[in-house]
Amino acid sequence: MSGPYIIRGSVSLPEAELMWRFSRSSGPGGQHVNTSDTRVELRFDLAKTDALPEVWKERALERLAGRLVDGVVSVHASEHRSQWRNRETAAVRLAALLAEASAPPPRPRRATKIPRGINERRLREKKQRSQTKGGRSGKHWD
């Protein structure tokens, strides 16, 4: 592994809480695929971890509710021929998933009034467009 996988700020994935499982992968690799366990499944117990601040953990549990099985989130990787590269991919993917799920919600949009000039210009352009299209019909060509 190439080191701690940063979620955000100084918070990172604890290596001791990551559960790895390996299996045979489909895809490129020829006969190598039939003999090597290169597919990686990385599991992380989100419900029981103490690595994340409580607020982040609640946010992530709420947002990832559809992906969780008994509070555990899992990520798969089988794109590469090498188990090591698949481990890297899975860990980076999990860190990104947790970072996105634990991010604070966006600030609510403040409703603003549309300026009168913009509205008038829009209506003027609509009227001009209507006249342009109306002029294309042959109704008034007597």
Legacy VTK file of the C-alpha trace (Angstrom):
# vtk DataFile Version 3.0
C-alpha trace
ASCII
DATASET POLYDATA
POINTS 142 float
0.000 0.000 0.000
1.215 3.472 -0.718
0.294 4.923 2.643
-2.648 6.542 4.371
-5.609 7.399 2.187
-6.741 10.894 3.104
-10.500 11.423 3.239
-10.399 15.147 3.989
-8.106 17.347 6.059
-6.171 15.215 8.531
-8.713 12.373 8.560
-7.588 9.236 6.767
-8.716 5.630 6.357
-7.323 3.513 9.229
-5.487 0.500 7.786
-6.550 -1.691 10.727
-10.265 -1.190 9.961
-10.051 -2.099 6.269
-11.196 -5.628 5.391
-9.752 -7.012 2.161
-11.058 -9.951 0.141
-9.534 -11.288 -3.066
-11.012 -13.436 -5.811
-10.458 -14.362 -9.430
-11.116 -11.546 -11.841
-12.654 -11.624 -15.289
-11.381 -9.455 -18.100
-7.948 -9.046 -19.689
-5.007 -11.189 -18.701
-5.283 -14.435 -20.641
-4.301 -17.534 -18.654
-3.060 -15.262 -15.875
-6.721 -14.539 -14.982
-7.410 -18.207 -14.309
-4.643 -18.557 -11.742
-4.472 -15.221 -9.870
-6.747 -13.631 -7.291
-6.557 -10.087 -8.640
-10.134 -8.866 -8.014
-10.298 -6.852 -4.814
-13.229 -6.223 -2.521
-12.557 -3.626 0.148
-14.986 -3.377 3.063
-15.144 -0.681 5.732
-17.442 -0.770 8.779
-18.769 2.771 8.705
-21.227 2.269 11.565
-18.582 1.118 14.081
-15.573 3.219 13.109
-14.066 5.847 15.392
-11.801 7.239 12.661
-14.393 9.716 11.390
-15.759 12.654 13.382
-19.285 11.923 14.618
-20.916 14.559 12.364
-19.194 13.158 9.271
-20.140 9.626 10.238
-23.840 10.499 10.621
-23.823 12.327 7.281
-22.125 9.418 5.516
-24.467 6.839 7.064
-27.461 8.854 5.899
-26.176 9.465 2.357
-24.842 5.934 1.788
-27.849 4.173 3.331
-28.658 2.463 0.018
-25.133 1.040 -0.316
-24.648 -0.158 3.244
-25.124 -3.732 4.429
-25.282 -3.777 8.240
-23.350 -0.495 8.339
-20.548 -1.803 6.102
-19.686 -0.126 2.796
-17.866 -2.165 0.150
-15.951 -1.213 -2.992
-14.763 -3.532 -5.777
-11.871 -3.158 -8.195
-10.843 -5.504 -10.994
-9.654 -3.193 -13.779
-5.964 -4.067 -13.558
-4.051 -7.308 -13.968
-2.153 -6.725 -10.760
-3.680 -7.262 -7.322
-1.567 -4.437 -5.921
-2.941 -1.909 -8.454
-6.491 -3.100 -7.784
-5.887 -2.627 -4.048
-4.734 0.929 -4.716
-7.754 1.620 -6.928
-10.209 0.242 -4.364
-8.679 2.228 -1.487
-8.683 5.490 -3.468
-12.272 4.821 -4.561
-13.372 4.203 -0.950
-11.631 7.360 0.284
-13.318 9.421 -2.456
-16.704 7.876 -1.678
-16.372 8.675 2.036
-15.127 12.201 1.298
-18.129 12.903 -0.905
-20.611 11.302 1.509
-19.292 13.135 4.569
-18.986 16.551 2.897
-21.114 19.333 4.360
-24.295 20.121 2.454
-24.121 23.040 0.022
-25.266 26.424 1.286
-28.894 27.064 0.425
-29.522 29.395 -2.492
-30.821 32.814 -1.574
-33.770 33.736 -3.734
-33.232 37.049 -5.523
-35.584 39.169 -7.574
-35.022 39.264 -11.318
-34.049 42.827 -12.337
-36.722 44.641 -14.353
-34.332 45.395 -17.223
-33.555 41.718 -17.773
-37.229 40.799 -17.835
-38.044 43.614 -20.283
-35.186 42.584 -22.595
-36.384 38.952 -22.529
-39.934 39.979 -23.474
-38.625 42.314 -26.211
-36.531 39.489 -27.700
-39.505 37.117 -27.548
-41.686 39.618 -29.434
-38.930 40.113 -32.069
-38.542 36.343 -32.505
-42.309 35.967 -32.834
-42.419 38.622 -35.564
-39.502 36.954 -37.402
-41.244 33.570 -37.392
-44.623 35.101 -38.205
-43.106 36.789 -41.261
-42.090 33.401 -42.670
-45.645 32.253 -43.218
-47.236 33.124 -46.567
-50.518 34.312 -45.029
-50.127 38.024 -45.713
-48.667 37.864 -49.231
-51.848 38.608 -51.191
LINES 1 143
142 0 1 2 3 4 5 6 7 8 9 10 11 12 13 14 15 16 17 18 19 20 21 22 23 24 25 26 27 28 29 30 31 32 33 34 35 36 37 38 39 40 41 42 43 44 45 46 47 48 49 50 51 52 53 54 55 56 57 58 59 60 61 62 63 64 65 66 67 68 69 70 71 72 73 74 75 76 77 78 79 80 81 82 83 84 85 86 87 88 89 90 91 92 93 94 95 96 97 98 99 100 101 102 103 104 105 106 107 108 109 110 111 112 113 114 115 116 117 118 119 120 121 122 123 124 125 126 127 128 129 130 131 132 133 134 135 136 137 138 139 140 141
